[in-house]
Structure formats: C-alpha cells, structure tokens
Amino acid sequence: MTSPPSIRGLTHVSLSVSDLSASLRFYRDVLGLTTLREPFEGEAFRGREAMVLAGRTAVCLQEHEDCDGSGFDHRRPGLDHLALAVESTAALHRFAERLTASGVPHSAVKSLPGYGHIVELRDPDGILIELHAISD
C-alpha cells in the first residue's frame, strides 16, 4: 500500500452552538477573532451559521434548527476542547487581564511543562477553550 498524501493542516473546525448571536459575540468580541462570514442560512445543514478566523483556520459556528439544547459535554465522544494559539506567554497574560476586565471567568495562566502555557475558559455553550502560548 502506498503512503497517503500529506495533510497540510486544518482548514476549519465547526462547532454546534445553541445561540449563534451569543457565540459570534464571544468569538469575535471577547476573543478578538475576525469575522470571515456574517450569519447566513446553512448550506450543508438546516440552520444558521457564521464564520470567524483564528489565524488561517476558520471556526464555523453552526446553530442547527434541531439543536436539543442539552449543552456541551467533553465526556461524550467528539470535541474535548479547542486550543487557540497566542503568540507568547506575555500575550497570554494580557489576554487573561482582558478576560478579567470583561467579566469572563477563566483560569490563571497555567504552565504545561515542555509545551508552553495556557489559559482556560468556556464559550457560551460551555465548550472548553484553551488560549495556548507554545513558546516561552
């Protein structure tokens, strides 16, 4: 069997959300991600969607019409958390200050020995978000 073609990275990640407006405000206004596409009717599913950019990766926020509202649970198979890259540990500390000033609950800056530092917080649906500085 021949080896598969190489994977070049992620193009996007899609998150199911219960309130598209609240999620868009969080990812755009709190985390500072750039809006790639304003809310629109879903093209591959029934519901609404918006897209934001995390670097070169799109984060698709999908509000499905048949969302049961049960909330995120990392113990179920699927997404455990979403880690977003931050340029440095100093920038991570500034992010933590911004979150505090905005009233967004978050962890302290935590060390990941050999793998940088993180700040943990949750989006409006309870999805765990890690802001991750690999360097420093």
C-alpha positions as a Markdown table, in Angstrom:
| # | Residue | x | y | z |
|---|---|---|---|---|
| 1 | Met | 0.0 | 0.0 | 0.0 |
| 2 | Thr | 1.3 | 3.4 | -0.9 |
| 3 | Ser | 1.6 | 6.2 | 1.8 |
| 4 | Pro | -1.2 | 8.7 | 1.9 |
| 5 | Pro | -0.8 | 12.3 | 0.6 |
| 6 | Ser | 0.4 | 14.6 | 3.4 |
| 7 | Ile | -2.1 | 16.6 | 5.5 |
| 8 | Arg | -1.2 | 20.3 | 5.4 |
| 9 | Gly | -3.2 | 21.5 | 8.5 |
| 10 | Leu | -6.7 | 22.4 | 9.4 |
| 11 | Thr | -8.9 | 24.5 | 7.1 |
| 12 | His | -11.7 | 24.8 | 9.6 |
| 13 | Val | -13.4 | 23.5 | 12.6 |
| 14 | Ser | -17.2 | 23.5 | 13.1 |
| 15 | Leu | -18.8 | 24.0 | 16.4 |
| 16 | Ser | -22.5 | 23.3 | 17.1 |
| 17 | Val | -23.9 | 26.2 | 19.1 |
| 18 | Ser | -27.2 | 26.9 | 20.7 |
| 19 | Asp | -27.3 | 30.7 | 20.2 |
| 20 | Leu | -25.5 | 31.9 | 17.1 |
| 21 | Ser | -25.6 | 35.6 | 18.2 |
| 22 | Ala | -24.1 | 34.9 | 21.6 |
| 23 | Ser | -21.4 | 32.7 | 20.2 |
| 24 | Leu | -20.5 | 35.2 | 17.5 |
| 25 | Arg | -20.2 | 37.9 | 20.1 |
| 26 | Phe | -18.0 | 35.7 | 22.2 |
| 27 | Tyr | -15.6 | 34.6 | 19.5 |
| 28 | Arg | -15.5 | 38.0 | 17.8 |
| 29 | Asp | -15.8 | 40.5 | 20.6 |
| 30 | Val | -14.2 | 38.6 | 23.6 |
| 31 | Leu | -11.6 | 36.5 | 21.8 |
| 32 | Gly | -11.0 | 39.1 | 19.0 |
| 33 | Leu | -11.4 | 36.7 | 16.1 |
| 34 | Thr | -12.1 | 38.3 | 12.7 |
| 35 | Thr | -15.5 | 37.8 | 11.1 |
| 36 | Leu | -15.0 | 35.8 | 7.9 |
| 37 | Arg | -18.7 | 35.5 | 7.1 |
| 38 | Glu | -21.7 | 37.1 | 8.8 |
| 39 | Pro | -24.6 | 34.9 | 9.8 |
| 40 | Phe | -26.2 | 33.1 | 6.9 |
| 41 | Glu | -28.6 | 30.2 | 6.3 |
| 42 | Gly | -26.8 | 26.9 | 6.5 |
| 43 | Glu | -25.8 | 25.5 | 3.1 |
| 44 | Ala | -25.0 | 21.9 | 4.2 |
| 45 | Phe | -27.4 | 21.7 | 7.1 |
| 46 | Arg | -30.7 | 23.2 | 8.3 |
| 47 | Gly | -30.0 | 26.2 | 10.5 |
| 48 | Arg | -27.8 | 29.3 | 10.6 |
| 49 | Glu | -24.0 | 29.7 | 10.5 |
| 50 | Ala | -21.3 | 32.3 | 10.9 |
| 51 | Met | -17.6 | 32.0 | 10.4 |
| 52 | Val | -14.7 | 33.6 | 12.2 |
| 53 | Leu | -10.9 | 33.3 | 11.6 |
| 54 | Ala | -8.4 | 32.0 | 14.1 |
| 55 | Gly | -5.2 | 32.7 | 12.2 |
| 56 | Arg | -5.7 | 30.9 | 8.9 |
| 57 | Thr | -8.2 | 28.4 | 10.3 |
| 58 | Ala | -12.0 | 29.2 | 10.0 |
| 59 | Val | -14.1 | 28.5 | 13.1 |
| 60 | Cys | -17.7 | 27.8 | 11.8 |
| 61 | Leu | -20.4 | 28.5 | 14.4 |
| 62 | Gln | -23.4 | 26.3 | 13.4 |
| 63 | Glu | -26.8 | 26.8 | 15.0 |
| 64 | His | -28.8 | 23.8 | 13.9 |
| 65 | Glu | -32.6 | 24.0 | 13.8 |
| 66 | Asp | -32.9 | 20.8 | 15.7 |
| 67 | Cys | -30.5 | 21.6 | 18.5 |
| 68 | Asp | -31.7 | 19.9 | 21.6 |
| 69 | Gly | -30.1 | 22.5 | 23.9 |
| 70 | Ser | -28.5 | 19.8 | 26.1 |
| 71 | Gly | -25.2 | 21.6 | 26.2 |
| 72 | Phe | -21.6 | 20.6 | 25.7 |
| 73 | Asp | -20.2 | 17.6 | 27.5 |
| 74 | His | -16.5 | 16.8 | 26.9 |
| 75 | Arg | -17.1 | 13.3 | 28.3 |
| 76 | Arg | -19.1 | 12.3 | 25.2 |
| 77 | Pro | -17.2 | 11.3 | 22.1 |
| 78 | Gly | -16.4 | 14.2 | 19.9 |
| 79 | Leu | -14.8 | 17.5 | 20.7 |
| 80 | Asp | -12.9 | 17.8 | 24.0 |
| 81 | His | -11.7 | 21.3 | 23.7 |
| 82 | Leu | -10.5 | 23.9 | 21.2 |
| 83 | Ala | -7.0 | 25.3 | 21.6 |
| 84 | Leu | -6.2 | 28.7 | 20.0 |
| 85 | Ala | -2.6 | 29.8 | 19.6 |
| 86 | Val | -1.4 | 33.0 | 21.3 |
| 87 | Glu | 1.9 | 34.5 | 20.2 |
| 88 | Ser | 3.7 | 34.5 | 23.6 |
| 89 | Thr | 3.3 | 34.0 | 27.3 |
| 90 | Ala | 3.3 | 37.7 | 27.8 |
| 91 | Ala | 0.4 | 38.0 | 25.3 |
| 92 | Leu | -1.3 | 35.2 | 27.2 |
| 93 | His | -1.1 | 37.3 | 30.4 |
| 94 | Arg | -2.5 | 40.3 | 28.6 |
| 95 | Phe | -5.4 | 38.1 | 27.3 |
| 96 | Ala | -6.1 | 37.0 | 30.9 |
| 97 | Glu | -6.3 | 40.6 | 32.0 |
| 98 | Arg | -8.7 | 41.4 | 29.2 |
| 99 | Leu | -10.9 | 38.5 | 30.1 |
| 100 | Thr | -11.0 | 39.6 | 33.8 |
| 101 | Ala | -11.8 | 43.2 | 32.7 |
| 102 | Ser | -14.6 | 41.8 | 30.5 |
| 103 | Gly | -16.0 | 39.7 | 33.4 |
| 104 | Val | -15.3 | 36.4 | 31.6 |
| 105 | Pro | -14.4 | 33.6 | 34.0 |
| 106 | His | -11.1 | 31.9 | 33.2 |
| 107 | Ser | -8.2 | 30.0 | 34.8 |
| 108 | Ala | -4.9 | 31.5 | 35.8 |
| 109 | Val | -2.1 | 31.2 | 33.4 |
| 110 | Lys | -1.0 | 27.6 | 33.7 |
| 111 | Ser | 2.3 | 26.0 | 32.8 |
| 112 | Leu | 2.4 | 23.0 | 30.6 |
| 113 | Pro | 5.9 | 21.7 | 31.1 |
| 114 | Gly | 7.6 | 21.3 | 27.8 |
| 115 | Tyr | 4.6 | 22.6 | 25.9 |
| 116 | Gly | 4.1 | 26.3 | 26.9 |
| 117 | His | 1.3 | 27.9 | 28.9 |
| 118 | Ile | -2.5 | 28.0 | 28.7 |
| 119 | Val | -5.5 | 30.0 | 30.0 |
| 120 | Glu | -8.7 | 28.0 | 30.1 |
| 121 | Leu | -12.2 | 29.5 | 29.7 |
| 122 | Arg | -15.6 | 28.4 | 28.3 |
| 123 | Asp | -17.7 | 29.7 | 25.5 |
| 124 | Pro | -21.4 | 30.4 | 25.9 |
| 125 | Asp | -22.2 | 26.7 | 25.3 |
| 126 | Gly | -19.6 | 25.5 | 27.8 |
| 127 | Ile | -17.1 | 24.4 | 25.2 |
| 128 | Leu | -13.7 | 24.5 | 26.8 |
| 129 | Ile | -11.4 | 26.9 | 25.1 |
| 130 | Glu | -7.6 | 27.0 | 25.7 |
| 131 | Leu | -5.6 | 30.0 | 24.8 |
| 132 | His | -2.2 | 28.4 | 24.3 |
| 133 | Ala | 1.3 | 30.0 | 24.0 |
| 134 | Ile | 3.6 | 27.3 | 22.9 |
| 135 | Ser | 6.8 | 29.4 | 23.1 |
| 136 | Asp | 8.5 | 30.9 | 26.3 |
